[in-house]
């Protein structure tokens, strides 16, 4: 019986041989059902695919080593209903408390990313008041994690943010993230270096400068698939 990682490797391999949009069709259930009924010969996974765990494998690993989770003390990228998340700040804190976190950072999207409900400077101030109210409850419930004032700052291709720097200086933490021009195939080192030099950010989030899952390969003479679903 094939497991999920083997199926993923078969799909990745098959997609290197197919022209667009046929490659997308390879993810359809008929292809997978055929493999399940008649498993094809399996080869070692590409070096680019090694080390990734399926959700089932990750859950199994955690069940065998439950102490591993105790090393995780917080989460520095969390979205709430202020942008594209689903829960309030208080609900997010409750979920974090259940996981035993000591701290979390509320990093809702900034105003330039309207598709994700990005917040502006005024909304950021309103959110800060809500966070302060939640933090004040720690005196009554010390198990509540500390909530850091943060944001996921939208960066343009030059590594510049979309919020007033003065509003960012009041925060505990700023994540800088690119959300545009992600389909460029040319080298993107310069813009990421520019982001790292931006004094307004402390963490560069989800760094990727090419189509995720795509890399030029001399061996095949064309792009090969090398990724995973995300995040």
Backbone bond lengths (Angstrom), bond angles and torsions (degrees), N, CA, C in turn:
res aa  C-N    CA-C-N  psi(-1)  N-CA   C-N-CA  omega(-1)  CA-C   N-CA-C  phi
1 X - - - 1.465 - - 1.529 109.10 -
2 X 1.316 115.78 133.58 1.461 120.64 178.13 1.522 110.51 -79.47
3 X 1.347 116.14 140.56 1.457 118.45 174.64 1.532 108.91 -97.70
4 X 1.332 116.83 177.56 1.466 121.20 -174.42 1.516 112.83 -62.70
5 X 1.331 117.30 -38.46 1.458 119.53 -179.00 1.521 111.04 -67.02
6 X 1.333 117.04 -36.62 1.464 120.10 177.46 1.522 111.43 -68.04
7 X 1.336 116.08 -39.88 1.461 119.61 176.43 1.527 111.01 -62.89
8 X 1.325 116.25 -41.54 1.463 120.09 178.89 1.516 111.14 -62.46
9 X 1.322 116.95 -39.67 1.468 120.60 179.52 1.523 110.66 -67.34
10 X 1.328 117.11 -39.40 1.460 119.99 177.39 1.524 110.95 -63.05
11 X 1.321 116.77 -42.25 1.461 120.41 178.39 1.527 111.12 -63.83
12 X 1.321 116.62 -41.85 1.457 120.13 179.59 1.518 111.10 -63.72
13 X 1.326 116.17 -41.66 1.459 119.99 179.90 1.517 111.36 -66.56
14 X 1.322 116.58 -44.59 1.457 120.84 -179.50 1.521 111.82 -63.25
15 X 1.325 116.65 -35.27 1.459 119.42 -176.62 1.519 112.29 -68.22
16 X 1.345 117.56 -22.82 1.466 119.57 178.24 1.529 111.64 -72.22
17 X 1.327 116.07 -16.43 1.474 120.36 -177.47 1.514 112.53 -101.27
18 X 1.315 116.32 -4.13 1.462 119.83 -173.16 1.517 110.73 -111.89
19 X 1.311 115.13 145.57 1.464 120.92 176.85 1.522 109.60 -86.58
20 X 1.315 115.34 149.21 1.464 120.59 175.87 1.533 108.58 -65.77
21 X 1.336 121.19 138.36 1.461 127.26 4.67 1.522 114.67 -95.25
22 X 1.357 116.80 14.08 1.461 118.88 -177.93 1.520 110.62 -61.52
23 X 1.340 116.92 -32.45 1.461 119.69 -178.04 1.522 112.00 -57.70
24 X 1.334 115.95 -34.20 1.460 118.25 178.88 1.520 111.03 -68.32
25 X 1.325 115.37 -35.14 1.467 119.34 -178.88 1.521 111.59 -66.29
26 X 1.351 116.36 -20.66 1.459 119.31 -179.04 1.524 112.01 -66.66
27 X 1.306 115.76 -14.53 1.456 118.93 179.80 1.532 111.39 -89.10
28 X 1.323 115.66 -0.51 1.454 118.66 -178.18 1.523 111.02 -72.70
29 X 1.306 114.51 159.48 1.453 120.11 -172.33 1.519 113.62 -65.05
30 X 1.328 118.53 -28.33 1.459 119.26 -177.37 1.519 111.10 -62.35
31 X 1.316 116.53 -40.01 1.457 120.43 179.65 1.523 110.18 -64.84
32 X 1.317 116.00 -43.25 1.457 120.08 -178.88 1.527 110.87 -67.32
33 X 1.329 116.19 -42.22 1.458 119.46 179.31 1.529 111.43 -60.98
34 X 1.329 116.86 -38.30 1.456 120.02 178.82 1.520 110.76 -64.20
35 X 1.325 116.12 -41.73 1.466 119.68 178.77 1.524 111.30 -65.25
36 X 1.341 116.30 -37.03 1.455 119.24 179.68 1.523 111.16 -66.71
37 X 1.329 115.90 -36.54 1.461 119.90 179.97 1.523 111.51 -75.60
38 X 1.319 115.98 -39.45 1.466 120.98 -179.43 1.529 108.99 -133.22
39 X 1.326 118.65 83.25 1.468 121.03 -177.06 1.527 111.17 -58.10
40 X 1.331 116.72 127.81 1.461 120.33 177.69 1.524 110.62 -77.21
41 X 1.330 117.04 167.32 1.472 118.86 176.10 1.531 109.88 -59.92
42 X 1.314 115.74 138.35 1.455 121.05 -178.35 1.521 110.45 -107.71
43 X 1.323 115.19 138.39 1.458 120.78 175.65 1.521 108.51 -114.44
44 X 1.319 116.28 171.28 1.462 119.25 178.06 1.522 109.40 -63.63
45 X 1.329 117.81 142.50 1.467 119.93 -179.72 1.519 111.62 -64.83
46 X 1.307 115.32 154.73 1.452 120.75 176.20 1.528 109.52 -56.91
47 X 1.336 117.84 146.28 1.477 120.18 176.67 1.523 112.05 -55.27
48 X 1.337 116.52 -28.74 1.451 120.60 -179.23 1.524 112.18 -72.39
49 X 1.311 117.19 -15.95 1.458 121.23 -176.71 1.521 112.83 -102.94
50 X 1.310 117.69 -9.54 1.457 120.37 -175.03 1.529 111.27 -72.67
51 X 1.311 114.52 145.10 1.452 119.56 176.51 1.512 114.78 94.44
52 X 1.351 117.82 -9.67 1.457 120.57 177.63 1.522 109.62 -85.95
53 X 1.313 116.17 141.15 1.458 121.46 178.93 1.520 109.89 -110.99
54 X 1.313 116.35 141.99 1.451 119.80 170.23 1.530 107.62 -73.83
55 X 1.327 116.52 165.88 1.455 120.07 179.38 1.527 110.64 -59.57
56 X 1.330 116.13 -39.95 1.467 119.91 178.78 1.517 111.33 -63.24
57 X 1.331 116.67 -42.51 1.465 120.59 179.16 1.526 111.07 -65.83
58 X 1.335 116.13 -39.29 1.463 119.80 179.78 1.529 110.81 -64.55
59 X 1.334 115.98 -42.88 1.466 119.13 179.02 1.519 111.11 -64.62
60 X 1.323 116.91 -37.63 1.465 120.08 178.23 1.522 110.42 -65.22
61 X 1.343 116.37 -43.56 1.465 120.00 179.73 1.521 111.11 -61.72
62 X 1.342 116.76 -39.92 1.460 120.34 179.93 1.522 111.50 -69.42
63 X 1.330 116.79 -35.86 1.464 119.31 179.27 1.523 110.99 -67.14
64 X 1.341 116.52 -29.57 1.458 120.67 179.75 1.527 112.16 -83.36
65 X 1.344 116.30 -22.88 1.468 120.82 179.88 1.526 109.35 -134.59
66 X 1.329 117.51 67.32 1.475 120.17 -175.60 1.522 113.24 -62.15
67 X 1.334 117.92 -24.31 1.464 120.08 -179.40 1.522 111.86 -66.46
68 X 1.328 117.33 -19.14 1.468 119.88 -177.65 1.521 111.26 -59.47
69 X 1.328 116.48 -38.04 1.463 120.31 -177.95 1.520 111.88 -65.26
70 X 1.320 117.28 -23.95 1.456 119.80 -179.18 1.520 112.07 -67.61
71 X 1.319 116.76 -16.65 1.469 120.37 178.32 1.526 111.88 -79.37
72 X 1.342 117.40 -11.28 1.459 121.61 178.99 1.516 108.29 -92.67
73 X 1.314 116.82 113.85 1.462 120.91 -174.84 1.529 113.48 -102.70
74 X 1.320 117.44 -9.57 1.457 118.23 -179.21 1.508 112.19 -174.06
75 X 1.322 115.08 -177.99 1.464 122.78 -179.36 1.520 107.70 -138.59
76 X 1.328 116.63 123.71 1.458 121.14 -175.56 1.520 113.63 -103.20
77 X 1.329 117.30 17.63 1.464 119.71 172.66 1.522 108.72 -147.48
78 X 1.317 115.85 99.76 1.458 121.14 -178.45 1.522 109.38 -138.18
79 X 1.332 116.14 132.63 1.458 122.04 178.95 1.529 109.81 -105.72
80 X 1.312 115.67 144.46 1.464 121.57 178.09 1.522 109.10 -119.57
81 X 1.321 115.56 -173.96 1.463 120.97 179.10 1.528 112.06 -67.06
82 X 1.329 117.66 -7.55 1.458 119.56 175.31 1.534 110.84 -64.69
83 X 1.331 117.75 -27.65 1.466 119.20 174.62 1.521 108.46 -127.90
84 X 1.324 118.13 -105.35 1.465 118.82 -174.84 1.521 113.30 -108.48
85 X 1.342 117.29 15.74 1.453 119.64 174.02 1.515 110.92 -85.27
86 X 1.318 116.87 -179.84 1.461 119.92 -176.30 1.520 113.36 -114.36
87 X 1.318 118.21 -17.34 1.449 120.28 -176.25 1.520 112.44 -111.48
88 X 1.319 115.99 162.30 1.449 121.49 175.84 1.525 109.69 -76.38
89 X 1.330 116.60 173.28 1.459 120.02 176.17 1.530 109.70 -60.46
90 X 1.324 116.78 -43.76 1.466 120.46 -179.50 1.521 111.59 -63.00
91 X 1.323 117.27 -40.54 1.470 120.49 179.09 1.520 110.81 -67.73
92 X 1.311 116.57 -35.45 1.460 120.42 177.76 1.522 110.31 -66.17
93 X 1.316 116.41 -41.47 1.460 120.90 177.31 1.527 110.57 -62.34
94 X 1.323 116.65 -41.34 1.464 120.23 179.41 1.527 111.15 -61.56
95 X 1.340 116.29 -43.36 1.464 120.16 178.47 1.524 110.83 -64.46
96 X 1.332 116.56 -38.52 1.466 120.61 178.85 1.527 111.07 -67.27
97 X 1.328 116.19 -38.29 1.461 120.19 178.22 1.521 110.88 -62.63
98 X 1.330 116.91 -40.01 1.465 120.72 178.82 1.515 111.88 -62.47
99 X 1.333 116.42 -26.65 1.461 121.05 178.07 1.525 112.70 -89.47
100 X 1.317 116.09 -0.76 1.450 119.62 178.65 1.513 114.86 78.24
101 X 1.324 117.55 19.35 1.468 120.37 -179.15 1.522 110.45 -71.10
102 X 1.319 114.62 147.03 1.461 121.15 176.50 1.527 111.46 -95.40
103 X 1.303 116.42 -22.68 1.464 121.02 -178.49 1.521 109.88 -155.34
104 X 1.320 115.74 153.97 1.465 121.72 173.01 1.531 107.59 -143.73
105 X 1.303 115.99 157.59 1.463 121.43 174.18 1.525 108.16 -117.82
106 X 1.319 116.14 125.49 1.462 121.41 176.43 1.520 107.11 -86.29
107 X 1.320 116.15 107.72 1.465 121.34 -173.70 1.527 110.37 -118.79
108 X 1.309 116.40 63.72 1.462 118.56 177.28 1.523 109.85 -68.15
109 X 1.326 115.55 158.54 1.465 121.04 -177.07 1.522 111.57 -67.36
110 X 1.318 115.34 149.22 1.464 120.89 177.17 1.532 110.52 -87.03
111 X 1.323 115.27 172.53 1.463 122.14 -164.61 1.529 114.98 -62.40
112 X 1.325 118.24 -25.07 1.463 119.63 -177.40 1.516 113.61 -68.03
113 X 1.319 116.91 -20.57 1.462 120.58 -179.46 1.524 108.80 -100.24
114 X 1.324 115.20 74.97 1.461 120.68 -175.23 1.521 112.25 -65.73
115 X 1.328 116.40 -30.11 1.465 119.52 -178.94 1.523 111.28 -63.00
116 X 1.333 116.11 -23.47 1.466 120.90 179.12 1.521 111.43 -104.87
117 X 1.330 117.30 15.52 1.449 120.91 177.94 1.514 113.88 69.56
118 X 1.338 116.98 34.37 1.452 121.41 -176.69 1.521 113.10 -54.73
119 X 1.330 116.09 143.11 1.461 121.65 -176.65 1.529 110.94 -97.28
120 X 1.339 115.73 151.52 1.458 120.71 179.01 1.530 110.16 -97.54
121 X 1.331 116.27 -174.37 1.461 120.88 -175.93 1.527 112.49 -62.06
122 X 1.324 116.85 -39.31 1.461 120.31 179.53 1.523 111.04 -65.50
123 X 1.324 116.69 -44.71 1.459 120.54 178.74 1.522 111.15 -65.44
124 X 1.326 116.16 -33.94 1.457 119.78 178.20 1.527 110.46 -62.25
125 X 1.332 116.94 -38.82 1.466 121.43 176.34 1.527 111.17 -65.39
126 X 1.326 116.38 -42.73 1.464 119.96 178.68 1.533 110.49 -63.34
127 X 1.317 115.52 -40.56 1.458 119.20 178.70 1.532 110.50 -64.79
128 X 1.329 116.57 -37.48 1.461 120.47 179.20 1.526 110.91 -59.35
129 X 1.326 116.27 -39.39 1.467 120.12 178.52 1.527 110.41 -63.92
130 X 1.336 116.64 -40.15 1.464 120.40 178.36 1.524 110.68 -64.95
131 X 1.331 116.25 -41.65 1.466 120.45 178.81 1.526 110.43 -63.60
132 X 1.343 116.70 -41.68 1.465 120.20 178.75 1.517 111.33 -60.78
133 X 1.336 116.63 -39.59 1.458 120.72 178.51 1.524 110.72 -62.88
134 X 1.329 116.19 -43.61 1.467 120.52 179.31 1.528 110.33 -66.06
135 X 1.322 117.02 -41.70 1.469 119.94 179.93 1.525 111.75 -63.94
136 X 1.317 116.82 -33.15 1.463 120.01 -179.20 1.521 111.81 -65.30
137 X 1.335 116.51 -21.66 1.462 120.23 -179.31 1.523 112.08 -75.44
138 X 1.326 118.06 -9.19 1.464 120.39 -179.56 1.518 111.80 -63.92
139 X 1.337 116.81 -25.73 1.458 119.32 177.55 1.519 111.01 -65.53
140 X 1.337 116.61 -29.02 1.459 121.53 178.71 1.521 111.52 -90.03
141 X 1.313 116.46 -29.71 1.459 121.09 179.45 1.524 108.89 -135.56
142 X 1.326 117.28 87.95 1.467 120.50 -176.21 1.522 114.18 -64.16
143 X 1.341 117.39 -11.63 1.456 120.07 177.76 1.526 111.70 -75.73
144 X 1.324 116.50 -14.91 1.462 118.53 177.89 1.529 110.01 -66.07
145 X 1.320 117.40 136.88 1.463 119.04 177.99 1.521 111.21 -72.46
146 X 1.319 116.02 152.71 1.460 120.62 172.70 1.522 108.50 -70.42
147 X 1.322 116.18 137.64 1.477 120.90 -178.92 1.524 108.51 -106.70
148 X 1.321 116.17 120.35 1.454 121.70 179.41 1.526 110.05 -86.88
149 X 1.318 116.09 139.47 1.458 121.72 174.33 1.531 107.80 -77.05
150 X 1.323 116.15 116.94 1.461 119.85 -173.31 1.525 110.49 -147.57
151 X 1.330 115.13 178.28 1.469 120.92 175.81 1.515 108.88 -160.70
152 X 1.314 116.63 152.31 1.462 121.41 170.59 1.527 106.74 -97.03
153 X 1.317 114.74 98.83 1.452 121.83 -174.24 1.524 110.67 -76.76
154 X 1.331 115.90 126.61 1.456 120.61 178.20 1.520 109.83 -77.83
155 X 1.334 117.36 125.64 1.457 122.63 -178.21 1.521 110.81 -105.02
156 X 1.320 116.58 139.41 1.460 120.41 173.78 1.531 109.09 -83.87
157 X 1.330 118.72 173.71 1.470 120.04 -176.96 1.522 114.39 -59.90
158 X 1.330 118.17 -14.00 1.462 121.34 177.37 1.530 112.42 -93.47
159 X 1.339 116.88 3.88 1.442 120.93 179.07 1.509 114.25 82.19
160 X 1.342 117.07 14.10 1.456 121.78 -178.43 1.531 110.34 -95.69
161 X 1.331 116.28 144.57 1.451 121.28 -179.73 1.514 112.77 -84.64
162 X 1.335 116.32 171.87 1.466 121.95 -175.70 1.523 112.72 -112.53
163 X 1.342 117.08 14.45 1.467 120.69 -179.08 1.522 109.54 -123.34
164 X 1.331 115.62 155.57 1.456 121.69 176.55 1.535 109.07 -60.60
165 X 1.334 118.16 121.94 1.468 119.79 -179.03 1.522 113.42 -54.05
166 X 1.326 116.95 -30.85 1.466 119.61 179.76 1.519 111.24 -62.53
167 X 1.340 117.36 -36.74 1.460 120.34 179.54 1.525 111.03 -71.31
168 X 1.317 116.01 -28.95 1.462 119.98 -179.48 1.524 111.61 -74.89
169 X 1.324 117.01 -30.38 1.466 120.30 -177.64 1.524 111.93 -67.94
170 X 1.315 117.45 -16.92 1.464 120.81 178.61 1.530 112.07 -84.13
171 X 1.330 116.22 -5.73 1.463 120.60 -176.64 1.529 110.95 -90.67
172 X 1.329 114.88 160.68 1.460 120.50 176.04 1.521 111.61 -81.21
173 X 1.330 115.58 -29.27 1.457 120.29 -171.80 1.521 109.73 -157.38
174 X 1.333 116.66 138.74 1.461 121.73 177.02 1.522 108.99 -127.58
175 X 1.336 115.86 122.74 1.455 121.64 171.66 1.523 108.11 -92.74
176 X 1.321 117.54 130.87 1.453 120.82 174.55 1.511 110.00 -104.32
177 X 1.341 117.01 128.86 1.465 120.10 -174.94 1.528 111.07 -139.08
178 X 1.319 115.73 138.87 1.460 121.60 172.99 1.525 108.83 -87.14
179 X 1.336 115.50 133.63 1.461 120.59 177.64 1.527 111.62 -128.06
180 X 1.316 118.05 3.69 1.467 121.01 -178.75 1.527 109.60 -131.71
181 X 1.324 114.59 162.51 1.475 121.48 -179.88 1.524 111.37 55.39
182 X 1.331 116.60 37.96 1.464 120.48 -178.73 1.520 112.80 -83.63
183 X 1.326 117.06 -8.37 1.460 119.44 -177.37 1.526 112.93 -97.93
184 X 1.319 116.31 10.41 1.456 119.04 175.96 1.530 110.46 -68.16
185 X 1.317 115.76 142.19 1.459 119.90 -179.75 1.529 111.88 -102.99
186 X 1.359 116.28 -13.76 1.447 118.08 178.64 1.531 110.53 -78.31
187 X 1.314 115.53 168.25 1.455 121.44 -177.15 1.533 110.94 -59.59
188 X 1.336 115.86 135.41 1.459 121.80 -176.96 1.525 112.79 -115.59
189 X 1.341 116.44 16.56 1.464 119.92 -176.06 1.519 112.14 -58.83
190 X 1.332 117.52 -42.04 1.463 120.74 -174.10 1.522 112.39 -60.56
191 X 1.341 116.96 -42.90 1.455 117.60 -177.17 1.519 111.77 -71.56
192 X 1.325 117.22 -29.97 1.454 118.49 176.79 1.518 111.43 -73.79
193 X 1.312 117.11 -34.27 1.459 119.83 173.92 1.522 110.49 -65.44
194 X 1.334 116.18 -38.30 1.465 120.00 177.17 1.520 110.80 -62.26
195 X 1.336 116.63 -39.75 1.462 120.17 178.36 1.526 110.93 -64.83
196 X 1.324 116.80 -40.26 1.452 120.17 -179.62 1.530 111.66 -66.63
197 X 1.334 116.26 -26.49 1.466 120.04 178.45 1.526 112.41 -84.58
198 X 1.332 116.84 -9.78 1.457 120.96 -179.12 1.534 109.14 -67.04
199 X 1.330 118.56 116.79 1.464 120.19 -175.83 1.519 114.29 -69.89
200 X 1.327 117.84 -10.68 1.459 120.67 -177.51 1.521 113.15 -82.74
201 X 1.345 118.78 -13.76 1.463 120.03 -175.87 1.523 111.13 -115.79
202 X 1.313 115.18 150.17 1.459 121.42 178.11 1.527 113.05 -110.84
203 X 1.329 116.60 -25.18 1.466 120.87 -179.01 1.519 108.96 -133.12
204 X 1.319 116.33 134.25 1.463 121.49 173.87 1.518 107.82 -92.51
205 X 1.329 116.17 114.21 1.459 120.43 -174.63 1.521 113.19 -88.45
206 X 1.325 115.37 154.35 1.477 126.02 -178.22 1.534 113.09 20.99
207 X 1.335 117.25 68.69 1.469 120.17 -177.18 1.526 112.29 -70.61
208 X 1.304 115.54 114.70 1.459 120.55 173.32 1.516 107.24 -151.80
209 X 1.305 116.86 136.33 1.445 119.28 -176.85 1.504 113.25 -122.95
210 X 1.320 118.04 17.48 1.456 121.71 179.64 1.520 108.21 -143.22
211 X 1.310 116.39 175.37 1.454 118.75 174.75 1.520 106.69 -62.40
212 X 1.322 116.70 120.54 1.459 118.41 -179.05 1.516 108.91 -60.77
213 X 1.312 115.84 136.65 1.454 121.48 -179.14 1.525 111.68 86.44
214 X 1.327 118.41 9.41 1.466 120.14 -176.01 1.509 110.22 -129.55
215 X 1.316 116.91 131.24 1.456 121.78 176.27 1.525 108.79 -148.02
216 X 1.331 116.50 139.50 1.449 119.95 178.24 1.516 109.56 -72.05
217 X 1.313 117.22 133.96 1.452 121.77 -178.28 1.516 110.36 -128.15
218 X 1.332 116.35 121.28 1.455 120.14 175.67 1.504 112.09 -67.24
219 X 1.344 115.73 -27.69 1.461 119.57 -178.20 1.513 111.11 -63.82
220 X 1.320 116.40 -40.01 1.450 119.89 -178.42 1.516 112.41 -98.32
221 X 1.350 115.47 -16.33 1.449 118.74 -178.49 1.504 113.11 76.94
222 X 1.308 117.41 8.33 1.450 121.06 177.68 1.522 108.23 -157.55
223 X 1.330 117.66 -177.86 1.457 120.17 -176.48 1.516 111.08 -68.91
224 X 1.318 115.50 143.31 1.445 119.49 172.31 1.522 108.26 -119.89
225 X 1.265 115.26 155.17 1.450 121.12 -179.28 1.530 109.19 -86.29
226 X 1.331 114.93 133.87 1.449 117.06 -175.59 1.516 114.05 -139.97
227 X 1.333 117.72 17.14 1.461 116.17 -169.82 1.492 115.26 -119.57
228 X 1.311 112.06 -163.82 1.455 121.76 179.00 1.502 108.01 -140.85
229 X 1.337 118.15 166.97 1.447 120.47 172.71 1.512 109.25 -71.42
230 X 1.310 118.97 151.99 1.426 118.48 -172.82 1.478 112.59 -72.50
231 X 1.229 46.03 -146.87 0.996 107.13 162.72 0.734 86.67 -121.52
